[in-house]
């Protein structure tokens, strides 16, 4: 789990906590992710965090099922570097889930892993359609308005920050930098990178507004990720 975010854009709403530990519906964001991983059969979770935050992550996420091992980065290594550095704490070399610590989505992790195995992929990334911040108007060829869509999504797929990776892929990640600019394009060129399309809810927590949206969604749907 990538949890090195400083929550700078959240400002005072973060309450001085790392972004992955900001509370949503009374619980740390990462706690919701841990329950998803536990439901998929995961028994050990490695958290990539900033140096000095290891103890707070292990304390806050204790007792949720999986063993939590926090690995502090000695310096900012970027997402790819953070994953590679934290992966040194693996006990096995099998395929692993990787989650961004500021994303919440009702993805079926077991189905994601099944798709990964079925394709014989080196890496599989969850992708989701991008929402649009404005409602759109459906206009026909003679300018007659046909209707309105207040919650449209763009006809493109975005990387939603949830992966299944084989051990060999992690070994190809940069020691410092972004894997999406290096390793993933290389794997795509080799025909070994696959996508898993997620059509459900996808929430990213970057701003106070995002936090309110996520909190409201959880309180209205308390069993959303269960």
C-alpha positions as CSV (number, residue, x, y, z in Angstrom):
1,X,0.0,0.0,0.0
2,X,1.4,3.4,-1.0
3,X,0.9,5.7,1.9
4,X,3.6,8.4,1.6
5,X,1.1,11.2,0.9
6,X,1.6,14.4,3.0
7,X,-2.0,15.5,2.7
8,X,-0.9,19.0,1.7
9,X,-4.0,19.7,-0.4
10,X,-6.2,18.5,2.4
11,X,-4.8,21.2,4.7
12,X,-6.5,21.5,8.1
13,X,-9.0,18.8,7.1
14,X,-6.2,16.2,7.6
15,X,-5.8,17.1,11.2
16,X,-2.0,16.7,10.9
17,X,-2.4,13.0,9.9
18,X,-0.8,11.3,6.9
19,X,-3.4,11.2,4.1
20,X,-3.9,7.4,4.3
21,X,-4.9,7.8,7.9
22,X,-7.3,10.7,7.5
23,X,-10.6,9.6,9.0
24,X,-13.6,8.8,6.7
25,X,-16.8,7.9,8.5
26,X,-14.9,7.7,11.8
27,X,-12.1,5.3,10.6
28,X,-8.8,5.8,8.8
29,X,-9.0,5.7,5.0
30,X,-6.5,2.8,4.9
31,X,-8.6,0.8,7.3
32,X,-11.3,0.5,4.7
33,X,-8.7,-0.7,2.2
34,X,-7.3,-3.3,4.7
35,X,-10.8,-4.8,5.1
36,X,-11.1,-5.2,1.4
37,X,-7.7,-6.9,1.2
38,X,-8.6,-9.2,4.1
39,X,-11.8,-10.2,2.3
40,X,-9.6,-11.1,-0.7
41,X,-7.6,-13.4,1.4
42,X,-4.6,-11.2,2.1
43,X,-2.9,-11.9,5.4
44,X,0.1,-9.5,5.3
45,X,0.1,-5.9,4.2
46,X,3.2,-3.8,3.6
47,X,2.7,0.0,3.9
48,X,5.1,2.3,2.2
49,X,5.2,5.5,4.3
50,X,7.4,8.4,5.1
51,X,10.3,7.7,7.5
52,X,9.2,8.2,11.1
53,X,5.6,7.3,10.5
54,X,6.0,3.5,10.8
55,X,4.8,3.2,14.3
56,X,1.6,5.3,13.8
57,X,0.6,3.3,10.7
58,X,1.1,-0.1,12.5
59,X,-0.8,1.2,15.6
60,X,-3.7,2.7,13.7
61,X,-4.2,-0.3,11.4
62,X,-3.6,-3.0,14.0
63,X,-6.4,-5.6,14.7
64,X,-8.1,-5.4,11.3
65,X,-7.1,-8.8,10.2
66,X,-3.9,-8.7,8.1
67,X,-0.5,-8.2,9.7
68,X,0.7,-4.7,8.9
69,X,4.3,-4.0,8.3
70,X,5.2,-0.3,7.7
71,X,8.3,0.5,5.7
72,X,9.6,4.1,6.0
73,X,11.3,5.6,2.9
74,X,14.6,7.2,3.8
75,X,13.8,9.9,1.3
76,X,11.0,10.7,-1.2
77,X,11.4,7.9,-3.8
78,X,8.4,8.5,-5.9
79,X,5.6,6.0,-6.4
80,X,7.6,3.5,-8.3
81,X,10.6,3.8,-6.0
82,X,8.4,3.6,-3.0
83,X,6.8,0.3,-4.2
84,X,10.2,-1.2,-5.0
85,X,11.7,-0.1,-1.7
86,X,8.8,-1.4,0.4
87,X,8.7,-4.7,-1.5
88,X,12.0,-5.6,0.2
89,X,9.8,-6.6,3.2
90,X,8.0,-9.3,1.2
91,X,8.2,-12.8,2.6
92,X,7.1,-14.5,-0.7
93,X,7.7,-13.7,-4.3
94,X,4.2,-14.4,-5.6
95,X,2.0,-11.8,-7.3
96,X,1.0,-8.9,-5.0
97,X,-1.8,-6.3,-4.8
98,X,-0.7,-2.7,-4.8
99,X,-3.1,0.1,-3.8
100,X,-2.7,3.8,-3.6
101,X,-3.4,4.9,-0.1
102,X,-5.8,7.8,-1.1
103,X,-8.2,5.8,-3.3
104,X,-11.4,4.1,-2.4
105,X,-13.3,1.9,-4.9
106,X,-15.7,-1.0,-4.7
107,X,-13.5,-3.2,-6.8
108,X,-13.7,-7.0,-6.6
109,X,-10.0,-7.7,-5.8
110,X,-10.5,-11.5,-6.2
111,X,-11.9,-11.0,-9.7
112,X,-9.0,-8.6,-10.5
113,X,-6.5,-11.4,-9.5
114,X,-8.4,-14.0,-11.5
115,X,-8.3,-11.8,-14.6
116,X,-4.6,-11.3,-14.0
117,X,-3.9,-15.0,-13.9
118,X,-6.3,-15.7,-16.9
119,X,-4.3,-13.3,-19.1
120,X,-1.0,-14.6,-17.9
121,X,-0.1,-11.0,-17.3
122,X,3.0,-9.5,-15.8
123,X,1.0,-6.7,-14.4
124,X,-2.7,-5.8,-14.4
125,X,-4.1,-2.4,-13.6
126,X,-7.6,-1.4,-12.6
127,X,-9.0,1.3,-14.9
128,X,-12.1,3.4,-14.5
129,X,-13.9,6.0,-16.5
130,X,-13.2,9.6,-15.6
131,X,-16.2,11.6,-14.2
132,X,-16.9,15.1,-15.5
133,X,-17.4,18.0,-13.1
134,X,-20.2,19.5,-15.2
135,X,-23.5,18.2,-16.4
136,X,-23.8,17.8,-20.2
137,X,-26.6,18.6,-22.7
138,X,-27.5,16.1,-25.5
139,X,-28.1,18.1,-28.6
140,X,-29.1,16.6,-32.0
141,X,-28.0,17.7,-35.5
142,X,-30.7,20.4,-35.8
143,X,-29.8,21.8,-32.3
144,X,-32.9,20.3,-30.6
145,X,-32.1,19.4,-27.0
146,X,-32.7,15.7,-26.4
147,X,-31.9,15.6,-22.7
148,X,-29.5,16.2,-19.9
149,X,-26.9,14.1,-18.0
150,X,-25.8,15.5,-14.7
151,X,-23.3,12.7,-14.0
152,X,-21.5,12.1,-17.2
153,X,-18.2,10.2,-17.6
154,X,-15.6,10.6,-20.3
155,X,-15.2,7.8,-22.9
156,X,-11.7,7.1,-21.7
157,X,-10.1,4.8,-19.1
158,X,-7.9,6.1,-16.3
159,X,-5.5,4.3,-14.1
160,X,-7.4,3.9,-10.8
161,X,-4.4,3.0,-8.7
162,X,-5.0,-0.6,-7.9
163,X,-2.7,-3.3,-9.4
164,X,-1.7,-6.9,-9.4
165,X,2.0,-7.2,-10.0
166,X,4.3,-10.2,-10.5
167,X,7.6,-10.1,-8.5
168,X,9.6,-9.7,-11.7
169,X,7.8,-6.5,-12.5
170,X,8.6,-4.9,-9.1
171,X,12.2,-5.7,-9.7
172,X,12.0,-3.6,-12.9
173,X,10.6,-0.6,-11.1
174,X,12.9,2.4,-10.8
175,X,14.7,2.9,-7.5
176,X,13.5,6.5,-7.6
177,X,10.7,7.8,-9.8
178,X,7.4,6.9,-11.4
179,X,6.7,3.4,-12.7
180,X,4.0,4.8,-14.9
181,X,6.6,6.7,-17.0
182,X,9.0,3.8,-17.2
183,X,8.1,0.2,-16.3
184,X,4.4,0.3,-17.3
185,X,5.1,1.7,-20.9
186,X,7.8,-0.9,-21.3
187,X,5.4,-3.7,-20.3
188,X,2.7,-2.4,-22.6
189,X,5.2,-2.4,-25.5
190,X,5.9,-6.0,-24.7
191,X,2.2,-6.9,-24.6
192,X,2.4,-8.0,-20.9
193,X,0.4,-5.2,-19.3
194,X,-3.4,-5.8,-19.0
195,X,-6.3,-3.7,-17.7
196,X,-9.3,-4.7,-15.5
197,X,-12.3,-2.4,-16.2
198,X,-14.0,-1.1,-13.0
199,X,-17.5,0.3,-13.6
200,X,-18.4,0.9,-10.0
201,X,-17.7,3.8,-7.6
202,X,-14.2,5.3,-7.5
203,X,-13.3,8.0,-4.9
204,X,-10.0,9.8,-4.7
205,X,-9.3,11.8,-1.5
206,X,-7.0,14.7,-2.4
207,X,-8.9,17.9,-1.3
208,X,-11.3,18.8,1.5
209,X,-14.2,18.5,-0.9
210,X,-13.1,15.0,-1.9
211,X,-13.0,14.1,1.8
212,X,-16.5,15.4,2.4
213,X,-17.8,13.4,-0.6
214,X,-16.1,10.2,0.6
215,X,-17.4,10.7,4.2
216,X,-20.9,11.4,3.0
217,X,-20.9,8.3,0.7
218,X,-19.7,6.0,3.5
219,X,-22.3,7.4,6.0
220,X,-25.0,6.9,3.4
221,X,-23.7,3.5,2.5
222,X,-22.0,2.0,5.6
223,X,-21.6,-1.4,4.0
224,X,-20.3,-0.1,0.7
225,X,-16.9,-1.9,0.7
226,X,-18.1,-5.0,2.5
